[in-house]
């Protein structure tokens, strides 16, 4: 069972990731949403249920949600997160570029996880 505060945090994380995906072509809208995702990630990663909830979002139908969840899950679900990011990287568009450089930074040991 996921504690209520974690469940609410995961709902907020998902809703913010959906909004971030929709705002990708508008930096003025996307950047504050990304900052909110970072804050939620820092809170959720502290509990096992939070980490599992983020990892589960790697299977969301929205590519931007998968991208952010996989990037955030590299610390505890490296294999699956790498697979998801590689699939996104092999696509096209801004998310593919983001996945490519996220994987590069991770493999080079330069990915900032905060």
C-alpha positions in Angstrom: 0.0 0.0 0.0 1.3 3.4 -0.9 1.1 6.0 1.8 -1.4 8.8 1.1 1.3 11.5 0.9 3.3 9.3 -1.5 0.2 8.5 -3.6 -0.5 12.3 -3.8 3.1 13.0 -4.7 3.0 10.4 -7.5 -0.3 11.9 -8.8 1.3 15.3 -8.8 4.5 14.0 -10.5 2.4 12.3 -13.3 0.2 15.3 -13.9 3.2 17.6 -13.9 5.1 15.3 -16.3 2.0 15.3 -18.7 1.9 19.1 -18.6 5.7 19.3 -19.2 5.4 17.0 -22.2 2.6 19.2 -23.6 4.7 22.3 -23.1 7.9 21.1 -24.8 7.8 23.8 -27.5 7.3 26.6 -24.9 10.2 27.0 -22.6 8.4 29.7 -20.5 5.8 27.0 -19.6 8.1 23.9 -19.6 10.9 25.2 -17.4 8.8 25.8 -14.3 7.1 22.4 -14.8 10.5 20.7 -15.0 11.6 22.5 -11.8 8.5 21.2 -10.1 9.3 17.7 -11.3 12.8 18.0 -9.7 11.2 18.9 -6.4 8.7 16.1 -6.5 11.5 13.6 -7.6 13.6 14.7 -4.5 10.7 13.9 -2.2 9.5 10.7 -3.9 12.9 9.1 -4.2 13.2 9.0 -0.4 10.7 6.1 -0.1 10.6 2.7 -1.7 6.9 3.3 -2.7 7.9 6.6 -4.3 10.8 5.0 -6.3 8.5 2.2 -7.4 5.8 4.6 -8.4 8.2 6.7 -10.5 9.6 3.5 -12.1 6.1 2.3 -13.0 5.6 5.5 -15.0 8.3 4.3 -17.5 5.3 2.4 -19.1 3.1 5.5 -19.4 1.6 6.0 -22.9 2.9 9.6 -23.0 6.5 9.7 -24.2 7.5 12.7 -22.1 6.3 10.9 -19.0 8.3 7.8 -19.9 11.4 10.0 -20.5 11.3 11.8 -17.2 10.4 8.7 -15.2 13.2 6.7 -16.9 15.7 9.5 -16.3 14.7 9.7 -12.7 14.8 5.9 -12.3 18.4 5.4 -13.4 19.5 5.4 -9.8 17.4 2.3 -8.8 16.2 0.6 -12.0 19.2 1.2 -14.2 18.6 -1.7 -16.7 14.9 -0.9 -17.4 15.5 2.8 -17.4 18.3 2.5 -19.9 16.1 0.3 -22.1 13.3 2.9 -22.0 15.7 5.8 -22.7 17.3 3.9 -25.6 13.9 3.3 -27.2 13.1 7.0 -26.9 16.5 7.9 -28.3 15.9 5.8 -31.3 12.8 7.9 -32.2 12.8 11.4 -33.4 12.2 14.9 -32.0 13.2 16.7 -28.9 12.6 13.8 -26.6 15.0 11.6 -28.6 17.7 14.2 -28.3 17.0 14.6 -24.5 17.2 10.8 -24.1 20.4 10.6 -26.1 22.2 13.2 -23.9 20.7 11.8 -20.7 22.2 8.4 -21.5 25.5 9.9 -22.6 25.8 11.9 -19.3 24.8 8.8 -17.3 27.3 6.5 -19.0 30.0 9.1 -18.7 29.2 9.5 -15.0 28.2 13.1 -15.3 24.4 12.9 -14.8 23.3 15.2 -12.1 20.6 13.3 -10.2 19.4 16.3 -8.2 
